[in-house]
Amino acid sequence: MKGKLIKTDLNYILEDDKGVVIASTSLKKEGLSLSPKNCREIERGYDLDELVKREYLDGYDTTELCRNAFKDGFQKALELMDKNFNEDDLRLTMHFGKFGEANSQTTTIGFIQSLQQTEWDVEVETVPALSNNGNVYYGDIPKLDENGCLILKRI
C-alpha cells in the first residue's frame, strides 16, 4: 500500500492516497502506529545506527561510550549541514532578502522552515499471508516491527 508520510510539529502521520490518516507515531495500537525511528530514517535518507555499525564499528571491539560518542558527533554534524538547497530555493531566498516576504512568510525563521521538506512518498512493507497449514495464500498483509509498528520504505 502506498501513502504519504507527513511530518507535523508533534509527530509523523501516514495518509493513504485519499488523504485519510491511517497511522501515526502518537498511536500506540498494533498496526496503526509508526516507529519514530523508521520515520526519521525516511526523512533523513539513512539509518544512523546502521551507518555507525557499517562504516565505523564493524570488526572493532568498541565500548558503548565510543559508539554513542560517534553517533552524537555525527548527528550534530548532520544537523549543522541538514539542508541541500537547489537553484529555486536560492532564487526564493534572494526574493525574500529583497522584499521581506516569500512562501507566505515574513520572518526569517518562518521562511527557512518553509523550505524544509515535510512530506515523503512511502510504501508500507508487506508479507504474504498464509493459512494455519501454510498452504492457502490470502494475499499480502502489512509487515510490523518488534513493537507492532508498520514498517515504511521510501519510494
NURO-362672 format. One record per residue: residue number from 1; residue in three letters; chain; x, y, z of N, C-alpha, C, CB in turn. Coordinates in pm, whole numbers, plus 32768, in hexadecimal, padded with zeros to 4 digits. Each point is the difference from the previous one (the first is absolute). Glycine has a CB too. Example, Ala and Ser with C-alpha at 12.3 -4.5 7.8 and 13.67 -1.06 7.14 Angstrom:
// NURO-362672
  resi  resn  chain   n_u   n_v   n_w  ca_u  ca_v  ca_w   c_u   c_v   c_w  cb_u  cb_v  cb_w
     1   ALA      A  8527  7DC7  830C  7FA7  8077  8000  805A  8078  8000  7F43  7F8B  807D
     2   SER      A  809A  80DE  7F3B  8052  8077  8006  7FB3  806D  8049  8076  7FC1  7F29
END
This chain:
// NURO-362672
  resi  resn  chain   n_u   n_v   n_w  ca_u  ca_v  ca_w   c_u   c_v   c_w  cb_u  cb_v  cb_w
     1   MET      A  8054  7F8B  8000  7FAC  8075  8000  8059  807C  8000  7F47  7F84  807A
     2   LYS      A  8099  80D9  7F30  804B  807C  7FF6  7FB9  806D  804E  805A  7FBD  7F1F
     3   GLY      A  7FF5  80A4  8110  7FC8  806E  804B  8062  8073  8006  7F79  7F60  8087
     4   LYS      A  8069  80FF  7FD1  8053  8076  8011  8020  800F  8094  7F9B  8071  7F34
     5   LEU      A  80E7  7F92  80EB  802D  8019  8089  800D  8096  8010  807B  7F20  800E
     6   ILE      A  7F45  8115  805A  8000  8090  8017  8036  801D  808B  7F3B  801E  7F65
     7   LYS      A  8126  803E  80A2  8038  802A  8080  7FB3  807B  802E  80E7  7FA2  7FC7
     8   THR      A  7EDF  8056  80B0  7FBB  8072  803B  8056  8037  8071  7F1C  7FA1  7FC3
     9   ASP      A  80B3  80C6  8081  804A  8038  8071  800C  7F9B  8072  7FB0  80E4  7FC0
    10   LEU      A  7FEF  7EC1  804C  7FFC  7FA4  8071  802D  7F72  7FE0  7F4A  8089  8056
    11   ASN      A  809B  7F47  7F31  801D  7F75  7FE0  8004  7FEA  7F69  7F93  7FBA  80D8
    12   TYR      A  8070  7FC9  7F01  7FF6  7FD9  7F74  7F79  7FBB  7FED  80FD  7FE7  7FE8
    13   ILE      A  7EC4  8031  7FA5  7F83  7FBB  7FE0  800E  7FC1  7F75  7F79  80A1  8090
    14   LEU      A  803C  7EF4  7F5B  7FFB  7FBD  7F7E  7F75  8011  7FC7  80B1  7F58  8045
    15   GLU      A  7F47  80E2  7F44  7F80  8012  7FBB  7FFB  7FA2  7F88  7FF1  80F2  804B
    16   ASP      A  7F95  7EDB  7F99  7FEF  7FB0  7F87  7FF1  805D  7F89  7F94  7F44  8083
    17   ASP      A  8051  8085  7F06  7FF7  8051  7F87  7F86  805C  7FFD  8077  7F4B  7F8B
    18   LYS      A  7F2B  80A2  80D4  7F8B  8058  8008  8010  806C  806C  7F74  7F41  7FB1
    19   GLY      A  8100  80C1  8092  8019  8064  8067  7FCD  7FDA  808A  7FF7  80A6  7F4F
    20   VAL      A  7FE2  7EDC  80C3  7FCE  7FCF  8080  8076  7FD1  8055  7F21  7FBD  7F98
    21   VAL      A  80E8  8072  80E4  806B  7FD5  805A  7FE7  7F70  8029  8022  80ED  8053
    22   ILE      A  8042  7EBD  7F94  7FEF  7F72  8021  8060  7FD1  806D  7FB3  7FDB  7F17
    23   ALA      A  80B3  8075  8108  805E  7FDB  806A  804A  807D  802D  801A  7F15  7FA2
    24   SER      A  8020  80E2  80D7  8046  8072  8039  8064  7FD1  8068  7F38  8093  7FD6
    25   THR      A  812D  7FC0  8044  805E  7FDF  806A  7FC2  8013  8089  80BC  8042  7F6B
    26   SER      A  7ED7  8008  809D  7FC0  8016  8082  7F9D  7F92  8024  801C  80F4  7FDC
    27   LEU      A  7FBC  7EB9  7FC3  7FA7  7F90  801D  8051  7F8C  8036  7F60  8049  7F4B
    28   LYS      A  806B  7F71  8115  8048  7F90  803E  7FB7  7F7C  7FEB  805E  809D  80A9
    29   LYS      A  7F59  7F55  7EE9  7FB7  7F85  7FE3  8046  7FB5  7F90  7F27  806B  804A
    30   GLU      A  80EC  7F13  7FC8  8047  7FAF  7F9D  7FC2  800E  7F76  803F  7F5F  80B5
    31   GLY      A  8015  80BB  7EE9  7FD3  800E  7F77  7FD0  808B  7FDD  7FC2  7F14  8008
    32   LEU      A  802F  8143  805B  7FD6  808A  7FE7  806A  8065  802C  7F13  7FB9  801B
    33   SER      A  815A  8013  801D  8068  8059  8030  8078  7FFE  7FA2  7FB3  7FDB  80ED
    34   LEU      A  8098  8092  7F16  807A  800D  7FB3  8075  800D  805F  7F84  806D  7F41
    35   SER      A  80EC  7F5B  8099  807A  800A  804F  8042  8087  7FE4  801F  7F04  7FFC
    36   PRO      A  7FF9  814D  806B  8046  807F  7FE9  8088  7FEB  7FBD  7F8B  8060  80C6
    37   LYS      A  80BB  7F34  7F5E  8082  7FE3  7FC5  7FF3  7FE7  7F6A  804F  7FA0  80DC
    38   ASN      A  7F4F  800F  7EFC  7FEA  7FE4  7F72  7FDB  8080  7FB5  7FB5  7F16  803A
    39   CYS      A  7FFB  8140  8003  7FDA  807F  7FC0  8079  805C  7FEF  7F19  7FEB  8064
    40   ARG      A  813E  801B  8002  8079  8051  7FF5  805D  7FCA  7F93  7FED  803A  80F4
    41   GLU      A  8018  7F41  7EFD  8051  7FC4  7F95  7FCE  8030  7F78  802C  7F34  808F
    42   ILE      A  7F51  80D0  7F60  7FC6  802D  7F81  801B  8095  7FEC  7F4C  7F4F  8010
    43   GLU      A  80A3  80FF  8058  8018  8091  7FF6  8091  801E  7FDD  7F49  8027  80A7
    44   ARG      A  8114  7F97  7F9C  808E  801C  7FED  803D  7FB9  7F87  8010  8021  80F5
    45   GLY      A  7FB5  7F6E  7EE8  8037  7FB3  7F91  806A  7F9D  802C  7FCF  80C0  7F6E
    46   TYR      A  8041  7F2A  8114  8061  7FA0  8033  7FD6  7FD5  808C  80B9  8068  7F76
    47   ASP      A  7F7F  7F27  80B7  7FED  7FCE  8087  8085  8014  8048  7F4E  7F53  7FBA
    48   LEU      A  80B5  8108  80A5  807D  8022  8043  803C  7F88  8048  7FAD  80E9  801B
    49   ASP      A  8001  7EC5  8027  8034  7F8B  8044  8045  7FA1  7F9E  7F4B  8015  80AC
    50   GLU      A  8077  7FD5  7EE1  8039  7FA8  7F9B  807E  803E  7FC4  7F1B  7FA6  7FCC
    51   LEU      A  80E5  80DD  8021  8075  8044  7FCA  8077  7FF4  8060  7F69  80A0  7F86
    52   VAL      A  807F  7F72  80FB  806A  7FF3  8064  8038  7F73  7FFC  7F93  80AF  8091
    53   LYS      A  8013  7EEF  7F6C  802B  7F75  8001  8051  7FDE  7F83  7F35  7FC5  8087
    54   ARG      A  8099  8062  7F05  803E  7FDB  7F81  8083  804B  7FE8  7F1E  7FCF  7FA6
    55   GLU      A  80E3  80B3  8072  8071  8052  7FDA  806D  800A  806A  7F65  807E  7F74
    56   TYR      A  8079  7F68  8109  8061  801D  8068  801D  7F8B  805D  7FB4  80E8  7FF2
    57   LEU      A  7FE6  7ECC  8030  800F  7FA0  806C  801B  7F71  7FD5  7F6E  8092  807E
    58   ASP      A  8076  7F4B  7F05  8017  7F75  7FD5  8092  7FD9  8013  7F45  8015  7F5A
    59   GLY      A  80D0  7F7C  80EB  8086  7FCD  8012  804C  803D  8074  8001  7FD8  7F12
    60   TYR      A  7FC4  8087  8134  8043  803F  8071  7FBC  7FD9  8082  8046  80C0  7F6D
    61   ASP      A  8008  7F2F  80F9  7FCB  7FE6  8086  7FF2  8088  8044  806A  7F14  800F
    62   THR      A  7F1E  8123  7FF0  7FEC  8086  8037  7F9F  7FFB  8074  802F  8065  7F20
    63   THR      A  7FD6  8002  812F  7FA6  800B  8072  7F83  804F  7FD9  80C4  7FF4  809E
    64   GLU      A  7ED8  8003  7FB4  7F84  804D  7FE8  801D  8096  7FFF  7F79  7F49  806D
    65   LEU      A  80E6  80E3  7FE4  8025  808D  8006  8034  8030  7F78  8035  7FE8  80F5
    66   CYS      A  8024  7FCB  7ECD  8034  8025  7F7C  7F92  8004  7F99  80DC  7F9A  803B
    67   ARG      A  7ECD  8003  7FC9  7F92  7FF8  7FA2  7FA6  807B  800C  8009  7F04  800C
    68   ASN      A  7FD3  811E  806F  7FA8  8074  8017  8045  8083  7FDD  7F8E  7F81  80B4
    69   ALA      A  80F4  8089  7F69  804A  807A  7FDE  8003  8015  7F69  808C  7FE4  80D0
    70   PHE      A  7F8D  7FB1  7EE6  8002  800B  7F6E  7F77  802A  7FCC  80B4  7F52  7FF4
    71   LYS      A  7EE2  806D  803E  7F79  8020  7FD3  7FDC  8091  8020  7FBE  7F10  8021
    72   ASP      A  8061  811D  8059  7FDF  8089  8027  804A  8066  7FAA  7FD7  7FB0  80EA
    73   GLY      A  80AA  8037  7EFF  804E  805C  7FAE  7FD2  8003  7F70  80BF  7FD9  8096
    74   PHE      A  7F25  7FB3  7F34  7FD2  7FF9  7F77  7F77  8042  7FF1  8082  7F2C  7FE0
    75   GLN      A  7F25  80BD  807F  7F7C  803D  7FFD  8009  8098  8004  7FA1  7F35  8070
    76   LYS      A  80B7  80FF  7FE5  8010  8091  800A  8033  8038  7F7B  802E  7FEC  80F7
    77   ALA      A  8031  7FD0  7ECB  8032  802D  7F7F  7F92  8003  7F98  80E0  7FA3  8038
    78   LEU      A  7ECA  7FF7  7FC8  7F92  7FFC  7FA0  7F9B  806F  8019  801F  7F0A  7FEC
    79   GLU      A  7FC8  8115  8092  7FA3  806D  8020  8035  8084  7FCC  7FB4  7F85  80CC
    80   LEU      A  80D0  808F  7F3B  803B  807D  7FD3  7FFD  8010  7F68  8092  7FF9  80C9
    81   MET      A  7F70  7F98  7EEE  7FFE  8007  7F6E  7F85  7FB8  7FC8  80FA  800B  7FFD
    82   ASP      A  7E97  8003  8047  7F87  7FB1  7FEA  7FC2  8012  7F76  7FDA  8011  80F0
    83   LYS      A  8028  8065  7ED7  7FB1  801A  7F87  8059  801A  7F87  7F4B  805C  808F
    84   ASN      A  8096  7F63  7F03  803E  801E  7F80  7F9F  8059  7FB4  8082  7F24  7FFC
    85   PHE      A  7FAD  814E  7FD7  7FAA  805F  7FBD  8011  7FF4  7F69  800C  809B  80C5
    86   ASN      A  7F84  7F73  7EF3  8008  7FFE  7F6F  7FF7  808F  7FCA  7F98  7F19  7FF9
    87   GLU      A  806D  80F5  7F85  8001  8084  7FC1  7F80  804E  8020  8091  7FA5  7F48
    88   ASP      A  7EFC  8017  80B9  7F83  8044  8020  7FFF  8035  808F  7F8A  7F6C  7F5C
    89   ASP      A  80AF  8047  8101  800A  802D  808B  8054  8080  800A  7FE8  7F12  804F
    90   LEU      A  8085  80F2  7F65  8056  8076  8004  7FBA  807A  7FC4  80C8  7F6C  7FF1
    91   ARG      A  7EEF  8081  7FA3  7FB4  806F  7FC5  7F98  8034  8063  8023  7F9F  7F1A
    92   LEU      A  7F99  8005  8129  7F9B  8025  8063  8040  804A  8074  7F76  7F39  7FBE
    93   THR      A  8100  809D  806A  8048  8042  806D  8026  808E  7FD9  8057  7F22  804C
    94   MET      A  7FD3  80F1  7F38  8022  8087  7FD1  7F82  8057  7FFF  80BE  7FA4  7F73
    95   HIS      A  7ED3  8022  8064  7F81  8048  8002  7FDB  8028  808E  7FB5  7F82  7F33
    96   PHE      A  805B  8021  812B  7FE2  801D  808D  805A  8070  8034  7FB8  7F11  8022
    97   GLY      A  80C8  80E9  7FBA  805E  8068  802C  7FDD  8089  7FCA  80AF  7F53  800D
    98   LYS      A  7F1F  80B2  7F78  7FE0  8081  7FC2  7F7A  8037  802F  8085  7FBB  7F39
    99   PHE      A  7F16  7FED  80CF  7F78  802F  801E  7FD0  7FE1  808D  7FD1  7FE3  7F10
   100   GLY      A  8077  7FC8  8139  7FD9  7FE0  808A  7F88  7FA4  800A  805A  80DA  8040
   101   GLU      A  7F85  7EE1  7F51  7F8E  7FA3  8000  8016  7F99  7F93  7F62  80B2  8058
   102   ALA      A  8081  7ECF  7FC8  8004  7F93  7F9F  7FBF  7F87  8041  80D4  8059  7F91
   103   ASN      A  7EED  7F52  801F  7FBA  7F8A  8034  7F9D  8026  806E  80C8  7F73  7FC8
   104   SER      A  7EF9  8100  802B  7FA0  8034  8063  803F  8013  808A  7F49  7F8E  7F83
   105   GLN      A  813A  8084  8081  8048  8014  807D  803D  808B  8002  8030  7F09  8012
   106   THR      A  7FCC  8137  8062  803C  8085  800F  8070  8002  8067  7F26  8062  7FBF
   107   THR      A  80F3  7F2C  8084  806F  7FF8  805F  806B  7FA3  7FC6  7F66  802B  80C6
   108   THR      A  8115  7FED  7F5F  806E  7FAF  7FCC  7FF0  7F6E  802A  8096  80C9  8007
   109   ILE      A  7F4A  7F20  8078  7FF1  7F76  8030  7F8D  7FBA  7FB8  805B  8045  80E1
   110   GLY      A  7F34  8000  7F11  7F8E  7FC5  7FB8  8023  7FE0  7F70  7F66  807D  8095
   111   PHE      A  80E5  7FDB  7F2B  8028  7FE8  7F76  805C  7F87  7FF5  7FE9  80F5  7FD1
   112   ILE      A  807A  7F02  8086  805D  7F8F  7FFD  7FB5  7F7D  8016  80B9  8093  8056
   113   GLN      A  7EEA  7F6C  8009  7FB2  7F86  801A  7FA8  7FDD  7F89  8003  8035  80F4
   114   SER      A  7FD0  802F  7EC1  7FAA  7FE4  7F8D  804D  7FB8  7F90  7F77  80CA  803A
   115   LEU      A  810E  7F3C  7FC8  8051  7FBC  7F9B  801A  7F6E  8024  806A  80DA  7FCB
   116   GLN      A  7F7A  7EFE  80B1  801B  7F77  802B  7F96  7FA0  7FCA  806F  8059  80CF
   117   GLN      A  7FBB  7F33  7F04  7FA3  7F9A  7FCF  7FB7  7FC2  8076  8094  7FD1  7F38
   118   THR      A  7EE8  8021  80BD  7FAF  7FC5  806C  7FAA  7F8D  7FD0  7FFF  80DD  806E
   119   GLU      A  8009  7EFE  7F12  7FAF  7F92  7FCB  8056  7FA6  7FA7  7F30  8091  800A
   120   TRP      A  80B8  7EEA  8002  8049  7F9E  7FB2  7FA0  7F96  7FCF  80D2  802A  8084
   121   ASP      A  7F3E  7FAA  7F00  7FB3  7F90  7FCC  803D  7F80  8038  7FC1  807F  7F2C
   122   VAL      A  7FEB  7F2E  810E  802E  7F85  8040  7FA7  7F8C  7FDA  805D  8084  80BF
   123   GLU      A  7FD2  7F06  7F66  7FB4  7F86  7FEA  800A  7FAD  807F  802A  8004  7F03
   124   VAL      A  7F67  7FC1  8126  8000  7FA7  8073  8037  7F7A  7FD2  7F3A  8076  806D
   125   GLU      A  812E  7F59  7FD8  8037  7F7D  7FDD  7F9A  7F95  8024  80EE  8051  8024
   126   THR      A  7F0B  7F47  7F89  7F9E  7F96  8015  8044  7F77  7FFF  7F4E  808F  7F96
   127   VAL      A  8069  7F10  80A0  802B  7F74  7FFE  7F89  7FAC  7FD3  80AB  8024  80BA
   128   PRO      A  7F6E  7F68  7F0A  7F91  7FA9  7FD6  7FB5  7FC9  807A  807F  7FC3  7F2E
   129   ALA      A  7EFE  8037  80C7  7FAE  7FC6  806B  7FDC  7F71  7FDA  7FA3  80E4  803E
   130   LEU      A  807A  7EC0  801B  7FE4  7F73  7FE8  7F9E  7FCC  8067  80E4  7FE1  7F9C
   131   SER      A  7ED6  7FB5  8042  7FA5  7FC1  8060  8051  7FB7  806A  7F4C  7FE7  7F4E
   132   ASN      A  8071  7FE2  8116  8044  7FB8  806B  8050  7F89  7FCC  7F4B  8048  809A
   133   ASN      A  8084  7F77  7EFC  804C  7F8E  7FCC  806F  802B  7FA0  7F34  7F74  8019
   134   GLY      A  80D5  810D  7FCB  806C  8034  7FAD  7FED  7FEF  7F6C  8090  7FD2  80BA
   135   ASN      A  7EFD  7FFF  7F1B  7FEC  7FE4  7F73  7FAC  8068  7FB7  8015  7F13  8038
   136   VAL      A  7F86  8121  8008  7FA4  8059  7FBC  8033  8090  8009  7F3E  7F65  8033
   137   TYR      A  80CF  80DA  7F5B  8033  8088  7FF9  7F8B  8063  8004  80C9  7FB1  7F7B
   138   TYR      A  7F3A  80AD  80E3  7F95  8060  800F  8021  808B  7FCC  7FBA  7F7E  80C3
   139   GLY      A  80BC  8099  7F0C  8029  8085  7FD5  806A  8037  805E  7F1D  8028  7F9B
   140   ASP      A  8100  8057  8057  8067  803E  8052  7FC2  804A  8076  8092  8016  7F36
   141   ILE      A  7FB5  7FE9  813A  7FD8  804C  8077  8074  805B  8025  7F65  7F47  8053
   142   PRO      A  8080  8128  7FF3  806C  805C  8027  8066  7FBC  805B  7F60  80BF  7FEB
   143   LYS      A  811D  7F5F  7FFD  806D  7FCB  8052  8010  805C  8079  8076  7F99  7F34
   144   LEU      A  7F99  802C  8143  800F  804C  807B  8089  7FE7  803D  7F07  7FF5  8028
   145   ASP      A  812F  806F  801D  807E  7FED  8047  7FE6  7FBE  8087  8065  80C8  7F8B
   146   GLU      A  8003  7F2A  80C7  7FF3  7FBB  8081  7FA3  8049  8062  80E5  7FA7  7FDD
   147   ASN      A  7EFE  80D9  8009  7FA6  804D  8057  7F73  800B  7FC8  80C6  807F  804D
   148   GLY      A  7F1D  7F3A  7F46  7F7C  8005  7FC3  7FE8  8079  7FA9  7FB0  7F83  80C1
   149   CYS      A  80BD  80C2  7F17  7FF4  8077  7FAA  800D  7FD8  7F6E  805F  8091  80B7
   150   LEU      A  7F56  7FB3  7EF3  800D  7FEB  7F70  808E  8021  7FD3  7F0C  8034  7FDF
   151   ILE      A  8128  7F81  7FC2  8084  801C  7FCA  7FED  8044  7F78  8069  7F38  807A
   152   LEU      A  7FD0  813F  7F7A  7FF3  804F  7F85  8084  8001  7FB6  7F4E  808F  8069
   153   LYS      A  80A9  7F7F  7F12  8078  8018  7FB0  7FE1  8071  7F9F  804E  7F0D  8014
   154   ARG      A  8016  8142  7FD3  7FF2  8074  7FA8  7FF8  7FD1  7F6F  807F  8092  80A3
   155   ILE      A  7F2A  7FAE  7F12  7FF3  7FE2  7F71  8059  805D  7FB0  7F13  7FB0  8021
END
